[in-house]
Amino acid sequence: PAACGAVEAATALTGLLAAGTTITWAHDPRSDAQDRYGRELAYVATAQSADVGLTMLEAGLVSAWQPSSATPPTRAHSYRSAATTARREQRGSWATCTSLGR
């Protein structure tokens, strides 16, 4: 079974990145451009959202995470703050889930 909140997060992300949506992306200057599996790591923006990751965090649909051994990304503080606020206010999946993601 999917992790708690996964379906809601996928649905929201599909809405933010619907087919035909123009995106822009940028790598974080303090982080690797790819993870160890070769997946691209970048901030994503659309006309609807200046930062898709932050939008998902603020909605309470995802949690902020980085490897403890990694240099904190440029947006780490704002991401952690958004995640903490969403959890405290029981936004999105935090209303029914005890954890999101990891």
C-alpha positions in Angstrom: 0.0 0.0 0.0 1.0 3.6 -0.6 2.4 5.6 2.4 0.0 7.8 4.2 -0.7 10.9 2.1 1.0 9.6 -1.0 -2.1 9.6 -3.2 -3.0 13.1 -2.1 0.5 14.3 -2.8 0.6 12.7 -6.2 -2.8 14.2 -7.1 -1.7 17.7 -6.1 1.5 17.4 -8.0 -0.2 16.2 -11.1 -2.5 19.3 -10.8 0.5 21.6 -10.5 2.4 19.9 -13.3 -0.5 19.0 -15.6 0.3 18.1 -19.2 1.3 21.2 -21.2 2.4 23.2 -18.1 5.6 25.1 -18.8 8.1 24.7 -16.1 11.5 26.2 -15.3 14.0 24.6 -13.0 17.2 25.5 -11.3 19.8 23.6 -9.5 20.7 24.6 -5.9 24.3 26.0 -5.9 25.0 24.3 -2.6 23.7 20.8 -3.6 24.4 18.1 -6.1 22.6 18.4 -9.5 21.8 14.7 -9.3 21.3 12.1 -6.6 23.1 8.8 -6.4 20.6 7.2 -8.7 21.1 9.8 -11.4 17.8 11.6 -10.7 17.8 15.4 -11.4 17.6 17.5 -8.2 16.3 21.0 -8.9 13.8 23.6 -7.8 10.7 23.6 -10.1 8.6 26.7 -10.9 5.5 27.2 -13.0 3.3 30.2 -13.8 1.0 28.9 -10.9 3.8 28.4 -8.4 7.2 30.1 -8.0 8.4 27.0 -6.1 6.4 23.8 -6.5 8.3 22.1 -3.6 7.4 24.9 -1.2 3.8 24.9 -2.4 3.6 21.2 -1.6 5.2 21.7 1.8 2.9 24.6 2.7 -0.1 22.5 1.7 1.0 19.8 4.1 1.4 17.2 1.4 5.1 16.4 1.7 7.8 16.7 4.3 11.2 18.4 4.0 14.3 16.1 4.0 17.9 16.1 3.2 20.7 13.7 4.0 22.2 14.6 7.4 25.7 14.4 5.8 24.8 16.9 3.0 25.4 20.7 3.0 21.9 22.2 3.7 20.4 23.5 0.4 19.8 27.2 0.0 16.1 26.9 0.7 16.4 24.4 3.6 15.3 26.9 6.2 12.2 28.0 4.4 11.3 24.4 3.5 11.7 23.3 7.1 9.7 26.3 8.4 6.9 25.6 5.9 6.8 21.9 6.8 6.8 22.7 10.6 3.9 25.1 10.2 1.9 22.8 8.0 2.3 20.0 10.5 1.5 22.2 13.5 -1.7 23.5 11.8 -2.6 20.0 10.6 -2.8 21.0 7.0 -3.3 18.6 4.2 -2.2 15.0 5.0 -1.0 16.1 8.4 -4.6 16.0 9.5 -4.6 12.2 9.2 -1.0 11.1 8.9 1.6 10.8 11.7 4.4 11.1 9.2 4.9 11.8 5.5 7.5 10.2 3.3 10.4 8.8 5.2 
